[in-house]
Amino acid sequence: MKPIRPGILTSLSFLVVLLIAAPATAKTFQVEKVMEGIPLGLYLDCLEDKEHALKIEGIQDPKLDARWIASKKKAPGFGFKTSVYWARFTAENKTGEGIDFFLEQFYPLIDNLKIYEPEGDTFRTIEVGDLKKFSDRPYQNRTFLIPLRLKSGEMKTYYLRYDSQSSMNMVLKMW
């Protein structure tokens, strides 16, 4: 058996470190003209904020990249925790026309859910949750329905902030 050359061993070690240190990023969701309750979980990156310290203004900081974890479930759940959880997903419209669609948080026992939609250099914020008045929801439905729109050729990364005393279930669907 031939001994392994030091240069090859160093290169392999560097490759392993890169693979371990690289932030996980979920794949991009392709918006279609017809979507009927497509689970979004496998398109999510999730981040736990134990201190409740992160705000939308800093959530895109590259220093946080290593804390984002790509979901491996259709509906990620974290049980009963006191942490705030963030989720993000990127949606793209390649259809050639603008598309109106809905993001649905199917599990309705989330106390506070903020959806941040990018608009230029800022974010439009939509707030829902079981602690808010039912009449204040964008759509008066037992689940949380959030209307969104992507122009033709547009791609956006949306951020969601979950804060709840109940079980932390991200049961998201696209319609």
For each residue, the residues with C-beta under 8 A, 3 or more apart:
1:
2:
3:
4: 8 9
5: 8 9
6: 9 10
7: 10 11
8: 4 5 11 12
9: 4 5 6 12 13
10: 6 7 13 14
11: 7 8 14 15
12: 8 9 15 16
13: 9 10 16 17
14: 10 11 17 18
15: 11 12 18 19
16: 12 13 19 20
17: 13 14 20 21
18: 14 15 21 22
19: 15 16 22
20: 16 17
21: 17 18 66
22: 18 19
23: 65 66 68
24: 45 68 69 70
25: 45 68 70
26: 42 43 44 45 70 71 89 90
27: 42 43
28: 43 90 91 92 155
29: 40 43 89 90 91 92 174
30: 91 92 93 94
31: 35 91 92 93 95 99 101 150 174
32: 35 95 99
33: 95 97 99
34:
35: 31 32 38 101 174 175
36: 175
37: 104 173 174 175
38: 35 173 174 175
39: 42 74 75 172 173
40: 29 43 44 89 103 172 173 174
41: 44 71 73 74 75 76 170 171 172
42: 26 27 39 71 72 73 74
43: 26 27 28 29 40 71 89 90
44: 26 40 41 70 71 76 87 88 89 170 172
45: 24 25 26 68 69 70 71 87 88 89
46: 68 69 71 76 85 86 87 170
47: 54 59 64 67 68 69 85 86 87 88
48: 67 78 81 83 84 85
49: 52 53 54 83 84 85 86
50: 82 83
51:
52: 49 83 84 163
53: 49
54: 47 49 58 59 64 84 86
55: 58 59
56: 59 114 116 123 125 159 161
57:
58: 54 55 61 64
59: 47 54 55 56 64 86 88 159
60: 64
61: 58 64
62: 65
63:
64: 47 54 58 59 60 61 67 68
65: 23 62 68
66: 21 23
67: 47 48 64
68: 23 24 25 45 46 47 64 65 88
69: 24 45 46 47
70: 24 25 26 44 45
71: 26 41 42 43 44 45 46 76 87 170
72: 42
73: 41 42 76 77
74: 39 41 42
75: 39 41 106 107 169 170 171 172
76: 41 44 46 71 73 87 169 170
77: 73 167 168 169 170
78: 48 81 83 85 167 168 169
79: 167 168
80: 165 166 167 168
81: 48 78 85 168
82: 50
83: 48 49 50 52 78 168
84: 48 49 52 54 161 162 163
85: 46 47 48 49 78 81 161 162 168 170
86: 46 47 49 54 59 159 160 161 162
87: 44 45 46 47 71 76 159 160 162 170 172
88: 44 45 47 59 68 157 158 159 160
89: 26 29 40 43 44 45 157 158 172
90: 26 28 29 43 155 156 157 158
91: 28 29 30 31 148 150 155 156 158 174
92: 28 29 30 31 150 154 155
93: 30 31 98 99 150 151 152 153 154 155
94: 30 153
95: 31 32 33 99 152
96: 152
97: 33 152
98: 93 149 150 151 152
99: 31 32 33 93 95 149 150
100: 147 148 149
101: 31 35 147 148 149 150 174 175
102: 139 145 146 147 148 174 175
103: 40 115 145 146 148 158 172 173 174
104: 37 143 144 145 146 172 173 174 175
105: 108 110 113 128 143 144 146 170 171 172
106: 75 143 171 172 173
107: 75 110 143 167 169 170 171
108: 105 130 142 143 144
109: 130 164 166 167 169
110: 105 107 113 128 129 130 144 162 164 166 168 169
111: 129 130 131 163 164 165 166
112: 127 129 131 132 161 162 163 164
113: 105 110 127 128 129 144 160 161 162 163 164
114: 56 125 126 127 160 161
115: 103 125 126 127 128 146 158 159 160
116: 56 123 124 125 158 159 160 161
117: 123 124 125 126 148 156 158
118: 122 123 156 157 158
119: 122 123 124
120:
121:
122: 118 119
123: 56 116 117 118 119 159
124: 116 117 119
125: 56 114 115 116 117
126: 114 115 117 138 146
127: 112 113 114 115 132
128: 105 110 113 115 132 137 138 144 146
129: 110 111 112 113 132 144 164
130: 108 109 110 111 166
131: 111 112
132: 112 127 128 129 136 137
133: 136
134: 137 140
135: 140
136: 132 133
137: 128 132 134 140 141 144 145
138: 126 128 145 146 147
139: 102 145 147
140: 134 135 137
141: 137 144 145
142: 108
143: 104 105 106 107 108
144: 104 105 108 110 113 128 129 137 141
145: 102 103 104 137 138 139 141 175
146: 102 103 104 105 115 126 128 138
147: 100 101 102 138 139
148: 91 100 101 102 103 117 158
149: 98 99 100 101
150: 31 91 92 93 98 99 101 154 155 156
151: 93 98 154
152: 93 95 96 97 98
153: 93 94
154: 92 93 150 151
155: 28 90 91 92 93 150
156: 90 91 117 118 150
157: 88 89 90 118
158: 88 89 90 91 103 115 116 117 118 148
159: 56 59 86 87 88 115 116 123
160: 86 87 88 113 114 115 116 170 172
161: 56 84 85 86 112 113 114 116
162: 84 85 86 87 110 112 113 168 170
163: 52 84 111 112 113
164: 109 110 111 112 113 129 167 168
165: 80 111
166: 80 109 110 111 130
167: 77 78 79 80 107 109 164
168: 77 78 79 80 81 83 85 110 162 164
169: 75 76 77 78 107 109 110
170: 41 44 46 71 75 76 77 85 87 105 107 160 162
171: 41 75 105 106 107
172: 39 40 41 44 75 87 89 103 104 105 106 160
173: 37 38 39 40 103 104 106
174: 29 31 35 37 38 40 91 101 102 103 104
175: 35 36 37 38 101 102 104 145
